[in-house]
Amino acid sequence: VVSTQSTARPQIRRDFQLNLSISISSGINAEYGGIIPFVEEMLRMGSEVVLAANSRPALNDITSHELRVIVTRVGEISPIVASAVESGMLRIVENGLGSPCLDLSRISQDIARECAGCDLVVIEGMGRAIHTNFSCEFRVESLRLAVVKNKWLCDKFGCPMFAAICKYHVPDISDD
């Protein structure tokens, strides 16, 4: 899970050239390498980012302990990441789970607290973004990112194997 909190709510532009708070939930597996540039870009724009990963091992998903090692290594080659870690603009928390799926009713209090003021929730990975949270609604904007890796989902979405799925949702603010 990645969460960011900025000091002021920016005006949202659909090209994502903005400073905003985000929360990303990620399995952070082999696909995670694609999240690092996204996180770097969010940091470059001044967003706070909180990455959340599993508390316990599950399949090929990274744990929060392993994620800390990776972020430290990335910081060795990325001044943006190194500076963000040092300043607290990039933080890592455990999600409280040990599953390739993301049960939002069971996340840790730490991640819930970190995400409380976010402006954007990003959920990455097939189990988290499609299997368990594709239709859930948040009170903030959300983005689900996944690569489809099984025939059942390919049939459901009418897409080829290994297709990328991106679902962006803006909540109806009149409900608040």
N, C-alpha and C positions, 0 to 999 in steps of 0.2 A: 504494500500500500504506500502510496506516495501522497503526502498531503502538504500543501503549502498555505501559508497565511501571509497576506500582504497587509500593510498598514492601512491602505485605503482601497476601497472597491473601485476598480477601473471601469471605464465604459468598455463593454465587451465588443470587440470587432471580430467578425467571423473568420478573418484570416489568422487569428491567434497571435497577432503582433501586439501583445499586451502584457501588462503586469497584473497578475492575478494570483489568487490562492488556489492550489490544486491538491487533490488527494488522489493518488494512484494506488490501486490495489493490484499487485502483480505476483504471479507465480515466480517470476524472475528466474526462469529456466533458460534454455538455449535462446529463446526469443528476447531475453532481457537485454542482450547487447543492443537491441534497437531502442530500448528505453533510455539508455545512458545519454545519447545525443538529445533526446527530448528533454530530459532532466537538465542537461547543460544549457539548453536554450531557455528553459523556464528560469534558471538561475541567472543567466545573462540578462534577462528582462527584469530582474529584481524580485522574483517570486521566492518565497520560502518554500522549501520542498521537504516533505517528510516521506521517506520510503519505508514501507512496512513489508515485512516478509514473514514467512512461517516461523513459529516458535519451535516447531519440531519438524523433522524430515518427512517429506511426502514425495514419493516417486522421484522425479528429477528436479523438483522445485528447490530453490535455495532457501536456507534458513537465515534468520536475521544475523546470526553470528558470522556465517559465510559472507553475507552481504557487506558487513562491516569491513571484512578483509578486502573484498573486491573494491569497495568505494575508496579505501585507503590506497589500493594499487592504482585505481583510476586517477586519484589525486596526485600521484607521482608524475603523471603525464598531462594532467589537465589543471592548470592554475585556477580555473573557474571552480572546479570541484574542490580542490584543496582549500581555497579561500572560503568557500561556502561551508565546508565542514568546520573549519576553524572558527568562523563567525557564528555558527549555529543556524545559518540559512538552509543548510542541508542536514537533516537529522534522520536517524534510523530507529525504528521501533519494531517490536514483535507484534504480530497480529493476534497472538493468543491461540493460534490454530496449528494443526499439523495435517493439512489436507490440500489436495490440488484444487478444491472448490473453496468458495468464500461464503461462509454462513455469517451474514452480518449481525445476526442475533447473538453470536458467540464471540465477537471480536473482543480484544483486550480493552480494559479501561484506558490504558495509555493511548492506543490508537484512536479510540473514540474521542478522548480529550484533544488530541492533536488535530483531528479532523473537524472539530466543532465549529471553527470559524472559516472553513475553506470555502472557496468560490467555485471550484471545479473538482469533481471526482473522476478519476481515470481508473478504470479497471482493465487490467491486461491479462491475457491468457485465456485459453479456451474454457477451462473449468470454471474460472472466476467470472469472466465476462459473458460467457454464453450459457453454460450449463446452469449456473446458480443465480445470476444477476442480470440476465439480458432484459428482462421486463420490469425489474424493480425501478422505482422512481425515487429521486432525491429532491430535496428542496433547493438544490443548487444545480448548475449545469453539470452534465456528465458525458463522459466519452468512454465507450467500450471498444477495446482493441483485441483482436484475436486472430489466430490462424486456424482454420478448420482442418482438423486432422483425423476425422472419422467419417465413414460413409453415411451413417445415420444423419449427422448434421449437414453433410453435403446435400443429401436428399431434402432435408427440411428447408434449407436455404436456397436450394436450386443452384448450387455453385460447385465448381470443381474442387477436388482434394487440394489442400494447401492454399485455398483462397483466403485473402485477408478480409476480415469483417470489421467494419468501423461503424459504430452507432453513436451519433451525437444527439443529445437530448437537452432541450431548454425547458425547464419546468414552467407550468402555468402559474405565474405569480399572483393571479387573481384569487387563487385558493388560499393564500396566506391571510 
